[in-house]
Amino acid sequence: MVKRTENVVLLKTIGTVELVAGIAMIYFFRDEIPALIGGLVLLGLSANSFYQAHKCYKRQYNPKKED
């Protein structure tokens, strides 16, 4: 149970860093196409990290029952 909580915190931290980096890239380099693409990729990775954290959190409070 502790391990899953640590995974959720780690995934949310990674997602937050990716989100901030993606927004910063888009804001500061909005005139350059490769930087925009990189920013969008970072935003996608951030969304994936938050989704994985949500799945991990749900598994923590709704574990599969082994019969």
Buried (B, 14 or more C-beta within 10 A) or exposed (E): EEEBEEBBEEBBEBBEBBBEBBBEBBEEBEEEEEBBEBBEEBBEBBBBBBEBBEEBBEEBEEEEEEE
